[in-house]
Amino acid sequence: MNVTRTSTDVAIVGGGPAGLMLAHLLHRAGIGSVVIDIRTRREIETTHRAGILEQDSVRLLTESGVGDRVLRDGRRHAGIDLAFGGAGHRIDFPSLVGASVQLYPQTDVFTDLADARARDGGDVRFGVGDVSVADIVTDRPLMRFTDADGRPHEVGARVLVGCDGSRGICRSAVPEAERRQYFRAYPYAWFGILCQAPPSSEELIYNHSDRGFALISRRTESVQRMYFQCDPAENVTDWSDARIWEELQQRVRANGYTLKEGPIMSKTVLPFRSFVQETMRHGALVLAGDAAHTVPPTGAKGLNLALADVRVLAEQLELHLRHGDADALERYVERALQRVWKAQHFSYWMTTMLHRLPDASGFDVRRQVGELTSVATSRAASTYLAEGYTGWPS
């Protein structure tokens, strides 16, 4: 079958929120793009993920013209509860840093951006296969794929961007000798559920207990998302609904909370990893989002970090492509990595402060309670948490 050859300014591998936001921002700057993803649009939209949006992520959506639903349907959260030592301790974001976050699922962010690209006539191909990139150290890199109808395509571009996540091809397209990878695996995971029940709390509860961590979140008025710390090798089939609810209730009951129960619609185990690949650029290939870095979910940084990446990348691509700035892409890497490592530290800190080590001693547990007490009772420490959680200034 003949290969269809086309060209564009920026070829983007990965059509999740990061890839679509980048294409959307480039379109607003008059820069063309082609976006591909091996998943169908329906697969992405039906992969349920929670979403806490930092204030700058909400601002990015609204100022770029895709914020109608996040403002209408999102839920403003002005703080969180740190639950430990038998009680809850509220961290009030506005009083500490004059900011808040928005509860808005990642799948809804994707839908808003996918609709915007369709509305604006964007070239987005879902459900493709046989994806590869080539000639990434030339001035005409290539993105190859087979479309959903089985036709082969080759897209020539001025810049390739990998937004294809931690399991995509672009991360490994950087030669091994040219990349440095920093990695940490954690000895625990999250057992996550989606359930039909009224909200147990208006805002998130980060719960520390002798049995391990639990996070009480929400999705809508009738659908809630909750997590509890478990072994990474845990098998979801070993957990009945009754056993799950008993475990969750025991963990939060220790700090004075009671959960509202209901039918459990989905169960999953989420391993914890921290990862950064440096550099985030090789030749004409640039990485963004999970393709370059992943964080544990405790600090709610994953989606926000990806959106922060592409906001900066769109600015630097315009300088590079429109104004011939040869150093613009390196400045993207420098700016992005500064935020990435701050987010890595914040996510690591929140994770290790709240989760019980499998072999934790009495000293370890009491030390954690001491740390949590310091955060809850010190305005300086609470301010650090609030600043990191709501997002650092751009």
Phi, psi and omega per residue, in radians:
M1 nan 2.382 -3.123
N2 -1.169 2.506 3.121
V3 -1.495 2.271 3.046
T4 -1.480 2.088 -3.099
R5 -1.903 2.218 3.116
T6 -2.372 3.076 3.120
S7 -2.462 2.762 3.132
T8 -2.742 3.063 3.090
D9 -1.331 -0.873 -3.060
V10 -2.280 2.159 3.053
A11 -1.754 2.212 -3.023
I12 -2.055 2.060 3.070
V13 -1.618 1.963 -3.122
G14 2.044 2.023 -3.082
G15 -1.946 0.558 2.995
G16 -1.403 -2.887 -3.112
P17 -0.999 -0.681 -3.111
A18 -1.151 -0.880 -3.126
G19 -1.094 -0.724 -3.135
L20 -1.238 -0.658 3.090
M21 -1.125 -0.728 3.095
L22 -1.050 -0.816 3.125
A23 -1.069 -0.677 3.121
H24 -1.118 -0.798 3.128
L25 -1.161 -0.677 3.096
L26 -1.125 -0.711 3.102
H27 -1.028 -0.737 3.137
R28 -1.144 -0.415 3.091
A29 -1.625 0.061 3.129
G30 1.376 0.413 -3.129
I31 -1.920 2.243 -3.079
G32 -1.397 2.718 3.114
S33 -2.680 2.790 2.952
V34 -2.230 2.287 -3.122
V35 -2.052 2.364 3.069
I36 -2.261 2.688 3.056
D37 -2.640 2.437 -3.129
I38 -1.263 -0.353 3.121
R39 -1.490 2.660 2.988
T40 -1.345 2.827 3.104
R41 -1.068 -0.683 -3.127
R42 -1.122 -0.690 3.119
E43 -1.046 -0.735 -3.129
I44 -1.203 -0.745 -3.080
E45 -1.208 -0.409 -3.089
T46 -1.809 0.135 3.018
T47 -1.572 1.733 -2.984
H48 -1.231 2.223 3.073
R49 -2.439 2.487 3.073
A50 -1.245 3.009 3.137
G51 -2.772 1.969 2.952
I52 -1.910 2.045 -3.106
L53 -1.736 2.219 3.028
E54 -1.141 2.877 -3.113
Q55 -1.061 -0.665 3.136
D56 -1.251 -0.499 3.059
S57 -1.179 -0.740 3.075
V58 -1.099 -0.740 3.134
R59 -1.090 -0.710 3.119
L60 -1.070 -0.779 3.120
L61 -1.093 -0.800 -3.062
T62 -1.244 -0.782 -3.085
E63 -1.226 -0.384 3.097
S64 -1.631 0.092 3.008
G65 1.546 0.287 3.118
V66 -2.209 0.570 -3.059
G67 -1.890 0.148 -3.082
D68 -1.025 -0.837 -3.051
R69 -1.302 -0.614 -3.137
V70 -1.145 -0.581 3.097
L71 -1.320 -0.572 -3.105
R72 -1.471 -0.761 -2.991
D73 -1.827 -0.316 3.121
G74 -1.220 2.780 3.135
R75 -2.012 2.109 3.111
R76 -1.260 2.253 3.071
H77 -2.002 2.111 -3.084
A78 -1.666 0.119 3.120
G79 3.043 -3.090 3.057
I80 -2.363 2.830 2.976
D81 -1.773 2.197 2.889
L82 -1.618 1.986 -3.079
A83 -1.855 2.090 -3.140
F84 -2.895 2.811 3.038
G85 1.077 0.373 3.093
G86 1.675 0.072 -3.108
A87 -2.725 2.929 3.055
G88 -1.711 2.604 -3.114
H89 -2.353 1.959 -3.040
R90 -1.377 2.368 2.985
I91 -1.854 1.873 -3.034
D92 -1.604 1.866 -3.037
F93 -1.129 -0.894 -3.087
P94 -1.019 -0.699 -3.122
S95 -1.233 -0.402 -3.106
L96 -1.615 -0.773 -3.043
V97 -2.314 0.080 3.116
G98 1.145 0.551 -3.083
A99 -2.478 2.978 3.078
S100 -2.576 3.122 3.037
V101 -2.167 2.946 -3.127
Q102 -2.140 2.220 3.022
L103 -1.432 1.977 -3.086
Y104 -2.729 2.003 -3.002
P105 -1.025 2.525 3.121
Q106 -1.029 -0.609 3.119
T107 -1.119 -0.547 3.092
D108 -1.268 -0.633 3.040
V109 -1.042 -0.779 3.104
F110 -1.034 -0.837 -3.117
T111 -1.038 -0.755 3.137
D112 -1.062 -0.740 -3.122
L113 -1.274 -0.691 3.102
A114 -1.103 -0.713 3.089
D115 -1.104 -0.703 -3.139
A116 -1.133 -0.710 3.114
R117 -1.166 -0.666 3.087
A118 -1.145 -0.742 3.126
R119 -1.059 -0.680 -3.066
D120 -1.578 0.107 3.121
G121 1.291 0.468 -3.128
G122 -1.194 2.603 3.122
D123 -1.582 1.670 3.140
V124 -2.179 2.185 -3.111
R125 -2.024 1.967 3.060
F126 -1.699 2.771 3.066
G127 1.197 0.565 3.133
V128 -1.542 2.993 3.116
G129 -2.470 3.088 3.070
D130 0.919 0.792 -3.079
V131 -1.384 2.373 3.049
S132 -2.666 2.803 3.038
V133 -2.204 2.656 -3.082
A134 -2.606 2.854 3.062
D135 0.976 0.704 -3.016
I136 -1.338 -0.181 3.081
V137 -1.802 0.291 3.065
T138 -1.891 3.105 3.085
D139 -1.556 0.124 3.103
R140 -2.452 1.193 3.130
P141 -1.169 2.785 -3.061
L142 -2.136 2.506 2.985
M143 -2.082 2.130 -3.098
R144 -2.026 2.541 3.118
F145 -2.882 2.885 2.995
T146 -1.931 2.223 -3.064
D147 -1.313 3.099 -3.046
A148 -1.094 -0.316 3.106
D149 -1.704 0.123 3.076
G150 1.527 0.154 -3.135
R151 -1.590 2.304 -3.128
P152 -1.368 2.481 -3.136
H153 -2.310 2.638 3.019
E154 -2.367 2.090 -3.102
V155 -1.941 2.068 3.024
G156 -1.527 2.442 -3.076
A157 -2.477 2.967 3.024
R158 -1.557 -0.516 3.093
V159 -2.475 2.431 3.000
L160 -1.826 2.398 3.095
V161 -2.168 2.212 3.085
G162 -1.660 1.889 3.033
C163 -2.088 0.585 -2.953
D164 -1.719 0.356 2.970
G165 1.361 -3.127 -3.025
S166 -1.264 -0.305 -3.136
R167 -1.912 0.199 -3.113
G168 -1.402 -3.103 -3.059
I169 -1.556 -0.378 -2.948
C170 -1.261 -0.648 3.108
R171 -0.971 -0.790 -3.093
S172 -1.423 -0.125 3.079
A173 -1.266 -0.347 3.014
V174 -1.275 2.201 -3.108
P175 -0.978 2.486 -3.066
E176 -0.982 -0.639 -3.126
A177 -1.209 -0.307 -3.076
E178 -1.771 -0.005 -3.080
R179 -2.117 2.554 3.030
R180 -2.075 2.223 -3.085
Q181 -2.042 2.247 3.136
Y182 -1.996 2.212 -2.926
F183 -2.497 2.466 2.984
R184 -2.454 2.239 3.000
A185 -1.783 2.508 -3.096
Y186 -1.830 2.639 -3.077
P187 -1.477 0.409 3.107
Y188 -2.634 2.876 3.127
A189 -2.387 3.138 3.013
W190 -1.901 2.303 2.940
F191 -1.615 1.914 -3.051
G192 -1.828 2.460 3.062
I193 -2.257 2.663 2.940
L194 -2.076 2.181 -3.030
C195 -2.335 2.722 3.037
Q196 -1.601 1.857 -3.102
A197 -2.901 2.746 3.014
P198 -1.180 2.821 3.104
P199 -1.082 2.418 3.036
S200 -1.543 -0.304 3.133
S201 -2.726 2.573 3.112
E202 -1.232 -0.526 -3.141
E203 -2.277 3.038 -3.011
L204 -1.250 2.500 3.047
I205 -1.974 2.086 3.037
Y206 -1.734 1.837 -2.909
N207 -1.887 2.106 3.057
H208 -1.805 2.310 3.115
S209 -2.615 2.954 3.107
D210 -1.108 -0.408 -3.142
R211 -1.507 -0.173 -3.105
G212 2.120 3.083 -3.048
F213 -1.332 2.667 2.939
A214 -2.520 2.519 3.066
L215 -2.122 2.160 3.106
I216 -1.855 1.928 -3.125
S217 -2.050 -3.017 3.110
R218 -2.553 2.802 3.113
R219 -2.092 -1.042 3.109
T220 -2.426 -2.962 3.081
E221 -1.194 -0.337 -3.082
S222 -2.174 -0.121 -3.133
V223 -2.217 2.244 -3.081
Q224 -2.194 2.689 3.070
R225 -2.104 2.302 -3.131
M226 -2.422 2.712 -3.111
Y227 -2.437 2.617 2.912
F228 -2.424 2.588 -3.137
Q229 -1.089 2.393 3.125
C230 -2.580 3.062 3.040
D231 -1.274 2.453 3.134
P232 -1.029 -0.412 -3.133
A233 -1.577 0.134 -3.107
E234 -1.040 2.461 3.129
N235 -1.825 2.122 -3.067
V236 -1.105 -0.459 -3.114
T237 -1.218 -0.258 3.114
D238 -1.432 -0.066 -3.022
W239 -2.012 1.912 3.007
S240 -1.328 2.866 3.087
D241 -1.010 -0.746 -3.103
A242 -1.095 -0.717 -3.140
R243 -1.168 -0.688 3.124
I244 -1.079 -0.847 -3.110
W245 -1.122 -0.646 3.116
E246 -1.121 -0.714 3.133
E247 -1.149 -0.815 3.127
L248 -1.078 -0.796 -3.106
Q249 -1.084 -0.722 3.139
Q250 -1.089 -0.683 -3.089
R251 -1.200 -0.749 -3.097
V252 -1.452 -0.460 3.140
R253 -1.075 -0.532 3.134
A254 -1.066 -0.381 -3.131
N255 -2.002 0.295 2.997
G256 1.593 0.266 -3.128
Y257 -1.904 2.713 3.004
T258 -2.336 2.297 -3.089
L259 -1.603 2.582 3.001
K260 -1.557 2.172 -3.005
E261 -1.719 2.851 3.090
G262 -3.013 3.104 -3.132
P263 -1.032 2.408 3.119
I264 -1.622 2.168 -3.054
M265 -1.642 -0.480 3.125
S266 -2.658 2.643 3.118
K267 -2.382 2.409 3.112
T268 -2.686 2.706 3.056
V269 -1.933 2.201 -3.081
L270 -1.952 1.869 3.091
P271 -1.163 2.744 -3.134
F272 -1.883 2.262 3.077
R273 -2.521 2.547 2.911
S274 -2.019 2.352 -3.078
F275 -2.650 2.417 2.974
V276 -2.436 2.307 3.003
Q277 -1.890 2.172 3.009
E278 -2.048 2.372 0.072
T279 -1.543 2.933 3.093
M280 -1.607 0.223 3.119
R281 -2.546 2.431 2.979
H282 -2.493 1.977 -3.092
G283 1.070 -2.159 -3.137
A284 -1.648 0.129 3.126
L285 -1.775 2.257 3.126
V286 -2.183 2.444 3.126
L287 -1.828 2.584 3.079
A288 -2.574 2.673 3.092
G289 1.154 -2.563 -3.052
D290 -1.104 -0.298 3.054
A291 -1.124 -0.457 -3.111
A292 -1.860 -0.430 -3.036
H293 -2.833 2.561 3.009
T294 -2.334 2.668 3.136
V295 -2.328 2.711 2.979
P296 -1.062 2.669 -3.056
P297 -1.348 -0.106 -3.001
T298 -0.989 -0.704 -3.083
G299 -1.584 0.088 3.111
A300 1.000 0.790 -3.049
K301 -1.854 -0.324 -2.955
G302 -0.974 -1.076 -3.118
L303 -1.122 -0.716 -3.118
N304 -1.108 -0.666 3.114
L305 -1.162 -0.696 3.104
A306 -1.111 -0.748 3.119
L307 -1.161 -0.651 3.087
A308 -1.125 -0.706 3.079
D309 -0.959 -0.947 -2.988
V310 -1.282 -0.438 3.041
R311 -1.094 -0.825 3.107
V312 -1.170 -0.731 -3.110
L313 -1.083 -0.703 3.117
A314 -1.061 -0.717 3.104
E315 -1.086 -0.798 -3.072
Q316 -1.281 -0.572 3.067
L317 -1.132 -0.668 3.101
E318 -1.102 -0.749 3.094
L319 -1.103 -0.705 -3.110
H320 -1.218 -0.842 -3.016
L321 -1.442 -0.623 -3.076
R322 -1.606 -0.539 -3.013
H323 -2.075 0.088 3.053
G324 1.149 0.482 3.140
D325 -1.338 1.847 -3.042
A326 -1.222 -0.371 -3.088
D327 -1.724 0.032 -3.007
A328 -1.083 -0.721 -3.093
L329 -1.231 -0.551 3.056
E330 -1.199 -0.601 3.085
R331 -1.179 -0.569 3.020
Y332 -1.017 -0.840 -3.112
V333 -1.044 -0.799 -3.118
E334 -1.090 -0.817 -3.111
R335 -1.165 -0.737 -3.105
A336 -1.141 -0.775 -3.072
L337 -1.163 -0.540 3.065
Q338 -1.021 -0.793 3.138
R339 -1.261 -0.671 -3.125
V340 -1.003 -0.816 -3.085
W341 -1.272 -0.542 3.004
K342 -1.102 -0.742 3.135
A343 -1.184 -0.623 3.084
Q344 -1.075 -0.783 3.135
H345 -1.119 -0.790 -3.110
F346 -1.088 -0.760 -3.131
S347 -1.162 -0.714 3.100
Y348 -1.108 -0.773 -3.122
W349 -1.082 -0.872 3.127
M350 -1.049 -0.725 -3.089
T351 -1.142 -0.873 -3.068
T352 -1.289 -0.412 3.103
M353 -1.283 -0.529 -2.970
L354 -1.817 -0.425 -3.038
H355 -1.673 2.483 3.123
R356 -1.512 2.217 3.062
L357 -1.147 2.543 -3.131
P358 -1.000 -0.590 -3.126
D359 -1.904 0.545 -3.058
A360 -1.058 2.354 3.035
S361 -1.557 2.977 3.055
G362 -1.018 -0.649 3.093
F363 -1.059 -0.787 -3.121
D364 -1.009 -0.796 -3.098
V365 -1.171 -0.780 3.142
R366 -1.157 -0.607 3.084
R367 -1.109 -0.716 3.087
Q368 -1.056 -0.771 3.117
V369 -1.075 -0.670 3.078
G370 -1.103 -0.709 3.105
E371 -1.150 -0.782 3.114
L372 -1.090 -0.680 3.091
T373 -1.088 -0.729 3.102
S374 -1.062 -0.757 3.134
V375 -1.117 -0.759 -3.054
A376 -1.277 -0.474 -3.029
T377 -1.845 -0.192 3.119
S378 -1.795 2.159 3.112
R379 -1.098 -0.652 3.124
A380 -1.092 -0.789 -3.130
A381 -1.203 -0.722 3.090
S382 -1.081 -0.653 3.131
T383 -1.142 -0.691 3.088
Y384 -1.059 -0.795 3.122
L385 -1.079 -0.803 -3.111
A386 -1.107 -0.706 3.139
E387 -1.128 -0.808 3.134
G388 -1.146 -0.669 -3.074
Y389 -1.249 -0.727 -3.122
T390 -1.429 -0.273 3.065
G391 1.884 2.366 3.130
W392 -1.321 2.621 3.122
P393 -0.980 2.538 -3.126
S394 -1.197 nan nan
